[in-house]
């Protein structure tokens, strides 16, 4: 039952194979096996959201998902936002709007926001606030994070090419 499993998944666009024990979490595999340390582990109970990643474009708590559950999945971590050494539009908005302070929760918020904006590109401030309430931040008071995500949503909408 605890025999190692060969896990195949795509992480940030790269196909990966990792031998894992069934009890290991996706957060552990990302951080320890794949060295993607941007996925932070806070509470390890799924409460804080610091470990949020996208699995098949949906935000999930990597500390609550067994790695073997991600078999064949497309996983995106905060490292996927790197645009050749440049901040992504969302990362830049977090900086511009002071949507981060200590930074511990920031990767989880960024990935949650990416998922929210992909699912609801027309989200207004209230929808964004509601979605972001799933993650915890003890430094910013959330308003600046909401401002950053809303600004990104507005910018992305204005850059859409009409069909």
trRosetta pair geometry for C-beta under 8 A, 3 or more apart (Angstrom, degrees):
i j d omega theta_ij theta_ji phi_ij phi_ji
1 22 7.3 -84 157 35 64 148
2 21 5.9 5 -175 -160 85 104
2 22 6.2 -127 -127 32 50 104
2 23 6.8 -9 -128 -16 98 109
3 22 7.8 47 58 -20 50 109
4 19 4.9 23 170 175 127 100
4 20 6.6 151 -153 77 78 22
4 21 5.8 -57 -99 -81 65 57
5 19 7.1 159 75 -154 34 57
5 20 5.7 -30 61 67 86 76
5 21 7.5 110 13 -130 86 15
5 22 5.9 79 -10 -71 128 76
5 68 5.3 33 84 -102 158 118
6 17 6.1 -3 -176 -171 94 103
6 18 7.7 157 -155 79 50 32
6 19 5.6 -30 -96 -97 61 72
7 16 7.9 0 108 111 89 92
7 17 6.8 158 81 -153 52 50
7 18 4.9 -21 61 64 105 81
7 19 7.3 165 13 -99 82 18
7 20 5.1 12 -12 15 129 117
7 29 7.2 -36 74 -144 158 156
7 67 5.7 -39 -105 141 166 106
7 68 6.1 -121 -95 -100 112 57
7 70 7.1 46 -170 77 122 89
7 71 6.0 -115 -142 -94 76 76
8 15 7.1 -4 -168 -172 90 95
8 16 7.3 168 -147 87 46 52
8 17 5.2 -14 -96 -100 75 82
8 71 6.6 50 55 -153 67 71
8 72 6.4 36 92 -71 90 55
9 15 7.8 174 98 -148 27 56
9 16 5.8 -17 68 61 71 95
9 70 5.1 12 -98 133 153 100
9 71 6.5 -121 -67 -129 96 22
9 72 6.4 -51 -100 4 68 10
9 73 5.2 -5 -138 56 111 71
9 74 7.5 -177 -177 -83 84 23
9 75 5.8 36 151 -2 127 113
10 13 6.7 2 173 -127 107 11
10 14 6.7 158 -158 75 69 30
10 15 5.4 -39 -99 -93 77 56
10 16 7.0 143 -115 13 24 81
10 73 7.3 -130 39 107 76 43
10 74 4.8 -16 71 -114 114 66
10 75 6.8 167 87 25 55 69
11 14 5.8 -30 68 63 71 85
11 16 5.0 5 13 -4 111 135
11 30 7.2 172 -139 -115 140 89
11 34 6.1 -25 99 -155 168 162
11 36 7.0 -132 165 -34 133 154
11 75 4.8 -17 -107 72 72 105
11 76 7.7 157 -159 -88 52 30
11 77 6.9 15 -171 -6 98 106
12 36 7.5 168 -15 -110 133 142
12 75 7.4 -37 -27 98 58 73
12 76 6.0 101 -87 -128 60 60
12 77 6.0 -53 -56 34 111 85
12 79 5.7 -38 -91 92 154 99
12 80 4.2 -153 -122 -83 92 93
13 80 7.1 131 -8 -127 96 104
16 34 6.3 -13 -140 -101 157 123
18 29 5.8 127 109 -159 159 114
18 33 4.9 71 -144 152 137 149
18 34 7.0 -76 -71 -55 141 93
18 67 7.4 -71 87 168 127 142
20 24 4.9 -114 -171 50 109 133
20 29 5.8 -31 -96 -94 138 123
20 33 7.3 -76 -83 -46 98 161
20 67 4.8 -70 155 85 171 142
20 68 6.6 -156 87 -57 123 83
21 24 5.3 103 63 -19 79 103
22 66 6.5 8 176 -176 63 136
22 68 5.4 -19 -129 -12 70 147
23 66 7.1 -84 -147 -128 18 111
24 28 4.9 -113 -171 78 95 134
24 29 5.9 102 134 -51 122 93
24 66 7.0 97 77 -155 44 73
24 67 5.1 -5 97 3 93 123
25 28 4.7 102 58 4 80 100
25 29 7.2 -148 97 -2 45 85
25 62 6.5 105 153 149 105 69
25 63 5.5 14 176 -145 157 38
25 64 7.4 57 -138 2 119 9
25 65 6.5 98 -160 72 79 52
25 66 6.3 -84 -109 -109 46 38
25 67 6.4 102 144 -38 17 81
26 29 5.7 -56 -148 39 35 110
26 30 6.1 36 155 -20 68 107
26 53 7.2 -125 130 42 127 139
26 55 7.7 -48 -153 -76 168 130
26 60 7.8 39 57 107 155 122
26 62 4.3 -111 92 -157 103 83
26 63 7.9 -102 57 -56 80 20
26 65 4.4 3 -1 87 126 105
26 66 7.0 88 -34 125 79 13
26 67 4.8 144 -85 -92 55 61
26 69 7.3 -74 -51 58 114 96
26 70 5.4 93 -104 -24 122 138
26 75 7.3 -165 -169 -122 126 146
27 30 5.9 -57 -146 38 28 110
27 31 6.1 13 162 -7 65 114
27 39 5.7 -154 -136 137 76 124
27 41 5.3 109 161 -84 140 107
27 51 4.7 -33 -99 -153 129 134
27 62 3.8 122 -65 120 80 105
27 63 4.6 1 -8 -76 148 61
27 65 7.9 120 -20 51 78 83
28 31 6.1 -65 -141 46 25 101
28 32 5.4 -15 178 15 68 120
28 33 7.6 59 132 -6 68 96
28 67 7.2 -86 64 -48 90 120
29 32 6.8 -62 -114 53 18 85
29 33 4.8 -25 -158 29 60 125
29 34 6.5 45 147 -4 69 103
29 67 4.2 88 -19 -107 145 138
30 33 7.5 8 -36 51 8 85
30 34 5.4 -44 -145 51 39 120
30 36 4.6 -63 175 64 86 113
30 39 4.8 29 110 33 140 150
30 53 7.0 -173 -77 -62 165 157
30 62 6.2 -33 11 -171 139 151
30 75 7.4 -131 -89 145 118 144
30 77 6.0 144 -162 -80 135 140
31 34 7.6 42 6 56 10 77
31 35 7.4 29 -179 -119 33 20
31 36 6.4 -89 -86 70 38 61
31 37 5.4 73 -139 -104 82 59
31 39 5.8 -120 -62 71 91 101
31 41 7.0 -62 -33 -23 158 115
32 35 7.7 5 -175 -72 11 49
36 39 5.9 46 116 3 96 105
36 77 4.9 96 162 67 137 170
36 79 5.4 -110 -145 -1 101 140
38 77 5.7 127 73 153 111 111
38 78 3.9 -128 144 63 133 114
38 79 5.1 169 15 -45 142 82
38 107 4.8 164 165 -117 86 146
39 51 5.5 50 176 -146 91 66
39 53 5.8 -17 -109 -61 123 114
39 62 5.6 -8 -174 42 135 160
39 77 5.2 -78 -51 -140 105 118
39 78 6.8 172 -65 8 58 99
39 107 6.4 -144 -96 132 33 143
40 50 4.1 -66 90 158 106 112
40 51 6.2 -120 80 -75 50 59
40 104 5.9 158 -175 -174 167 70
40 105 7.5 -110 64 -96 144 29
40 107 5.7 136 -3 48 99 125
40 108 6.6 -83 49 -32 100 103
41 44 5.9 35 179 -72 104 85
41 50 6.7 154 -117 94 7 115
41 51 5.4 37 -97 -76 57 118
41 63 5.8 119 -131 -84 91 120
42 48 4.0 -64 87 71 142 155
42 49 7.8 1 32 52 136 39
42 50 3.8 104 -21 19 117 139
42 51 6.9 -140 12 -26 81 89
42 104 7.0 100 -90 154 111 115
42 105 7.5 16 -62 -91 147 76
42 136 7.8 -155 119 64 162 114
43 46 7.3 -86 86 30 115 25
43 47 4.7 -38 80 49 165 101
43 48 4.4 145 -7 -9 113 111
43 50 7.6 134 4 19 76 110
43 63 7.6 161 75 85 67 166
44 63 5.0 -143 -130 -171 48 139
45 63 7.4 -16 3 118 17 133
46 61 4.3 103 -126 117 82 168
46 63 6.1 -154 -66 80 63 102
46 64 4.3 36 -78 -55 120 130
47 136 7.0 16 135 -14 80 133
48 51 7.9 82 78 4 93 82
48 105 7.0 -119 165 -110 102 102
48 108 7.4 99 124 65 81 175
48 135 6.9 35 158 -157 49 65
48 136 4.5 -75 -140 40 67 117
49 52 5.0 3 -173 -36 77 117
49 61 6.7 -91 -109 -100 50 97
49 105 7.0 46 87 -153 92 98
49 108 4.5 136 137 160 76 138
49 109 7.4 76 125 -65 121 59
49 112 6.4 4 -177 -52 126 140
49 134 5.8 117 -83 123 141 79
49 135 3.1 -114 86 -113 155 82
49 136 6.1 147 28 14 103 68
50 104 6.2 -31 -126 148 132 83
50 105 5.3 -94 -97 -115 86 58
50 107 7.0 58 -173 64 66 93
50 108 4.4 -129 -134 -26 22 140
50 135 7.5 123 -55 -154 44 105
50 136 7.9 -47 -41 58 85 86
51 61 5.6 67 80 -165 104 66
51 62 4.2 -122 157 48 107 93
51 63 4.5 111 47 -23 166 96
51 108 6.2 19 23 -93 21 115
52 59 5.3 -3 -168 -165 113 102
52 60 7.0 154 -144 75 64 30
52 61 6.2 -40 -88 -95 64 52
52 62 7.1 175 -106 -8 11 89
52 107 7.6 173 59 120 79 73
52 108 3.9 97 24 -152 100 79
52 109 7.6 103 49 -45 136 22
52 111 4.7 -180 115 80 94 116
52 112 4.8 2 141 -53 162 90
52 115 8.0 -106 167 2 118 135
52 135 6.6 -67 -20 -88 141 122
53 59 7.5 155 82 -143 25 56
53 60 6.3 -28 66 62 72 80
53 62 4.9 52 9 -56 115 118
53 75 5.9 17 146 -169 132 94
53 76 6.3 173 -177 80 85 50
53 77 5.1 -35 -123 -96 114 64
53 78 7.9 -100 -106 -25 77 67
53 111 5.5 -62 -116 -178 30 160
54 57 5.6 -3 178 -128 119 21
54 58 6.5 136 -154 57 72 25
54 59 6.0 -43 -95 -84 66 49
54 60 7.4 110 -131 15 22 81
54 75 7.0 151 84 -157 59 45
54 76 4.2 1 56 51 109 103
54 111 5.7 -148 -31 -171 84 101
54 114 6.4 -79 -50 96 135 118
54 115 5.4 176 -101 -74 104 103
55 58 5.9 -36 67 62 70 82
55 60 4.8 -11 14 14 117 134
55 65 7.1 160 -40 -128 158 173
55 70 6.0 -108 -133 -117 126 100
55 73 5.1 -6 -166 170 93 143
55 74 7.3 139 -162 76 44 52
55 75 5.5 -12 -103 -102 70 76
56 73 5.4 -90 -39 -151 95 94
56 74 5.5 101 -87 47 53 88
57 74 7.4 22 -31 84 71 116
57 76 7.9 43 -90 10 44 125
57 115 6.7 138 168 -123 58 81
57 118 5.8 -122 -168 122 107 152
57 119 7.9 142 149 -61 104 85
58 115 6.2 73 -153 -145 28 126
59 111 6.2 135 -118 130 95 88
59 112 4.8 59 -128 -115 153 61
59 114 7.9 138 -74 68 100 78
59 115 3.7 -137 -39 23 97 167
59 116 7.5 2 -21 -39 136 72
59 134 8.0 118 115 93 141 149
60 64 7.4 -127 170 64 89 101
60 65 5.6 42 147 -40 131 138
61 64 4.3 49 91 14 110 112
61 65 6.9 155 85 -15 59 91
62 65 5.8 -61 -139 38 38 107
65 69 5.2 -120 -173 67 89 131
65 70 6.4 75 146 -47 127 101
66 69 4.8 103 65 -11 80 103
67 70 5.8 -59 -167 30 46 110
68 71 5.9 5 -175 -40 54 106
70 73 4.3 -88 -166 35 70 131
70 75 5.9 18 -166 -60 136 124
76 80 4.3 -60 -159 17 93 162
76 111 7.0 170 106 -134 93 107
76 114 7.4 -98 109 110 137 150
77 80 5.8 129 59 -10 51 95
77 107 7.6 -3 177 -177 81 121
77 111 7.1 -50 -153 -87 35 138
78 81 5.8 -35 -173 10 54 116
78 106 7.9 81 -129 116 151 80
78 107 3.8 -81 -47 -144 154 98
78 110 5.5 78 -120 76 101 132
78 111 5.8 -93 -71 -49 75 105
79 82 6.0 -22 -176 -5 55 115
81 87 7.8 -1 139 -164 107 54
81 88 4.1 -89 -177 -12 94 138
81 90 6.8 -87 -143 59 133 110
81 91 5.7 127 145 -37 135 121
81 110 6.4 -55 -44 160 159 134
81 114 7.4 -133 -84 -70 109 141
82 85 7.0 34 -174 -54 100 23
82 86 7.7 122 -170 57 56 48
82 88 7.4 -85 -69 -39 14 94
83 86 4.4 -45 81 69 98 97
83 87 7.3 -2 30 95 104 14
83 88 5.5 125 -22 -84 113 66
87 91 3.9 -133 -169 96 98 118
87 92 4.5 132 108 -60 125 79
87 95 6.8 -31 -161 -2 170 136
88 91 4.6 95 48 8 76 102
88 92 6.9 -140 91 -5 38 87
89 92 5.7 -55 -147 37 30 112
89 93 6.3 32 153 -21 64 105
89 152 5.5 128 128 -134 101 97
89 155 6.2 -154 -176 98 133 139
89 156 7.0 139 105 -65 156 91
90 93 5.6 -52 -148 34 32 112
90 94 6.6 37 151 -21 64 100
90 110 5.9 125 126 -146 125 87
90 113 6.0 156 -156 106 135 129
90 114 6.5 -101 -18 -73 171 83
90 117 7.6 -148 -86 5 127 156
90 148 7.3 83 -165 151 64 102
90 149 7.3 21 -141 -108 99 61
90 152 4.8 33 -98 -116 69 157
91 94 5.6 -50 -153 31 34 113
91 95 6.7 32 149 -15 64 104
91 110 6.6 20 -81 -124 76 134
92 95 5.6 -56 -153 38 35 111
92 96 6.0 33 151 -19 69 109
93 96 5.5 -53 -137 41 33 111
93 97 5.8 8 168 2 68 114
93 99 7.0 22 123 7 74 139
93 148 4.1 132 133 -163 96 80
93 149 7.2 140 116 -64 140 25
93 151 4.9 174 -143 83 124 115
93 152 4.6 -111 -7 -56 163 96
93 155 7.6 -154 -74 10 127 140
94 97 6.6 -68 -135 52 20 93
94 99 3.9 -97 -143 65 68 115
94 100 5.3 46 164 -21 112 107
94 106 6.7 100 180 -148 153 110
94 109 7.7 123 -109 103 132 122
94 110 6.9 -54 -44 -86 149 98
94 145 7.3 10 -122 -121 88 65
94 148 4.6 64 -86 -164 48 158
95 98 7.7 19 -177 -74 27 36
95 99 7.7 -53 -28 36 21 86
95 100 7.4 -23 -83 28 50 113
96 148 7.1 141 63 -114 84 91
96 151 7.4 -108 85 105 127 162
97 144 5.0 165 141 -170 92 82
97 145 7.8 155 107 -82 123 19
97 147 4.4 -173 -163 103 141 111
97 148 4.1 -157 51 -71 137 82
97 151 6.3 175 -50 8 136 144
98 101 7.7 38 174 -72 85 76
98 140 7.4 165 131 -131 81 112
98 144 4.8 -66 87 -160 78 149
99 106 7.7 117 118 -120 85 96
99 109 7.5 -153 152 125 112 147
99 140 6.5 44 -157 -145 42 162
99 144 4.5 -163 -90 129 59 90
99 145 4.3 113 -155 -94 104 52
99 147 6.8 -156 -75 63 108 87
99 148 3.7 -53 -38 -16 151 145
99 149 7.8 130 -131 -25 158 75
100 103 5.2 48 174 -92 120 65
100 106 4.5 19 -116 -91 124 127
100 139 7.9 38 -177 85 40 134
100 140 7.0 -60 -103 -62 15 135
100 145 7.9 87 -61 -88 56 90
101 139 3.6 -137 54 146 135 141
101 140 5.5 -179 -15 -65 110 82
102 105 7.8 69 71 9 96 82
102 138 7.9 0 18 68 133 90
102 139 5.2 177 0 -52 94 153
103 106 4.8 -39 -153 2 56 131
105 108 5.6 -66 -170 47 62 111
105 109 5.7 59 137 -23 89 108
105 135 6.2 134 -174 160 115 115
105 136 6.5 -128 -114 91 141 57
105 137 4.6 -146 67 -97 160 79
105 138 7.8 142 -25 10 135 70
105 139 7.8 -173 23 22 119 104
106 109 5.6 -60 -143 40 32 110
106 110 6.1 35 160 -23 69 105
107 110 5.6 -52 -145 34 31 113
107 111 6.4 22 160 -12 65 106
108 111 6.1 -59 -146 40 29 103
108 112 6.1 30 155 -18 65 109
108 135 5.3 162 125 -133 115 136
109 112 5.6 -55 -142 40 31 111
109 113 6.0 32 158 -20 66 108
109 132 6.7 36 -140 -143 94 103
109 135 5.5 -167 -83 95 74 159
109 137 7.0 16 -61 -61 136 122
109 145 5.8 -79 -169 -151 146 131
110 113 5.8 -58 -148 38 26 111
110 114 6.4 30 153 -22 63 103
111 114 5.5 -44 -145 32 36 114
111 115 6.6 37 154 -17 63 103
112 115 5.8 -58 -156 37 32 112
112 116 6.3 31 150 -20 67 107
112 131 7.0 168 160 147 105 98
112 132 6.5 123 117 -111 131 63
112 134 6.6 -172 -145 71 144 115
112 135 5.6 -143 -9 -31 162 132
113 116 5.5 -52 -143 37 34 112
113 117 6.1 29 160 -15 68 107
113 128 7.8 30 -126 -151 89 100
113 132 7.0 18 -78 -89 85 104
113 145 8.0 -140 -67 175 131 93
113 148 7.9 -35 -127 104 164 98
113 149 4.6 -132 -137 -111 124 116
113 152 7.3 72 159 58 126 148
114 117 6.0 -58 -143 41 27 106
114 118 6.2 27 157 -20 63 109
115 118 5.8 -57 -146 36 28 110
115 119 6.2 20 158 -12 65 112
116 119 5.9 -64 -147 43 27 106
116 120 6.1 -39 175 44 67 99
116 123 6.2 -8 157 -24 101 166
116 127 7.9 158 -175 137 116 94
116 128 6.6 109 144 -121 147 67
116 131 4.5 110 -110 140 134 160
116 132 7.4 -50 -35 -56 162 75
116 149 7.1 17 78 -170 133 136
117 120 7.1 -78 -121 69 22 60
117 121 5.9 54 -178 -104 66 59
117 123 6.9 -105 -101 21 54 124
117 149 7.1 -149 -58 -167 111 92
117 152 6.6 -58 -95 113 153 114
117 153 5.7 -148 -120 -91 105 86
117 156 6.8 90 -179 32 127 161
118 121 7.3 13 -127 -62 15 85
120 123 4.1 79 118 -57 114 100
120 127 6.2 -107 130 149 153 142
120 131 7.9 -168 40 -51 134 150
121 153 6.5 161 -170 -148 53 89
121 156 6.4 -111 -154 108 105 125
121 157 6.4 142 155 -79 102 88
122 153 7.6 126 -123 178 15 118
122 157 6.9 86 -98 -96 65 132
123 127 4.1 -130 -156 94 91 127
123 128 5.1 116 136 -57 123 81
123 131 7.3 -34 -151 0 152 138
123 150 7.9 -114 103 -106 91 69
123 153 5.8 -105 59 -124 86 157
124 127 5.3 94 49 13 64 102
124 128 7.0 -125 102 -4 31 94
124 150 7.7 24 -175 -124 37 108
125 128 5.7 -59 -146 40 30 111
125 129 6.0 32 156 -22 67 107
125 146 6.1 65 -155 168 84 117
125 150 5.3 3 -92 -94 77 142
126 129 5.6 -50 -143 36 31 113
126 130 6.3 33 156 -20 63 105
127 130 5.7 -53 -147 35 30 112
127 131 6.4 26 156 -16 64 107
128 131 5.9 -58 -147 39 30 108
128 132 6.0 20 159 -12 66 113
128 146 5.4 127 113 -145 116 81
128 149 5.0 166 -161 102 132 127
128 150 5.6 -139 19 -67 167 83
128 153 7.1 -126 -75 -19 132 146
129 132 6.0 -63 -142 43 25 105
129 133 6.5 41 155 -40 61 100
129 142 7.2 81 -137 155 85 125
129 146 5.1 10 -83 -112 80 135
130 133 5.8 -46 -157 11 29 118
131 134 6.5 -39 174 1 45 111
132 135 6.2 -56 -171 37 61 99
132 142 6.6 143 118 -151 125 106
132 145 6.1 164 -174 121 152 121
132 146 6.3 -150 38 -82 154 78
132 149 6.8 -167 -61 2 135 159
133 142 7.7 23 -91 -133 66 150
137 140 5.2 -16 138 32 138 97
137 141 7.8 -78 99 0 112 19
137 142 6.3 151 52 -72 122 69
137 145 6.7 156 -3 -34 161 148
140 143 7.4 -145 146 41 93 63
140 144 5.2 -105 -175 46 122 112
140 145 5.8 108 102 -29 149 100
141 144 7.3 75 67 6 85 91
142 145 5.3 -65 -153 40 47 113
142 146 5.9 45 154 -21 81 104
143 146 5.7 -54 -149 37 32 111
143 147 6.3 36 151 -22 65 105
144 147 5.3 -46 -145 35 35 117
144 148 6.4 40 153 -23 64 102
145 148 5.7 -51 -150 33 32 112
145 149 6.5 25 154 -13 65 106
146 149 6.0 -58 -146 40 30 106
146 150 6.0 29 156 -18 66 111
147 150 5.9 -59 -143 40 26 110
147 151 6.2 28 158 -21 64 108
148 151 5.9 -55 -147 35 26 111
148 152 6.5 27 154 -18 62 106
149 152 5.7 -54 -151 36 32 113
149 153 6.4 36 150 -21 65 104
150 153 5.6 -51 -148 34 33 113
150 154 6.4 33 154 -18 65 104
151 154 5.8 -54 -148 37 31 111
151 155 6.3 30 154 -18 65 107
152 155 5.7 -56 -145 38 31 110
152 156 6.1 29 157 -18 66 107
153 156 5.9 -57 -146 38 27 109
153 157 6.4 27 156 -19 63 107
154 157 5.8 -56 -148 35 29 110
154 158 6.4 24 156 -17 65 108
155 158 5.9 -59 -148 37 30 108
155 159 6.4 20 156 -13 65 112
156 159 5.8 -65 -148 41 31 107
156 160 7.0 53 151 -46 63 90
157 160 5.8 -33 -159 -4 37 117
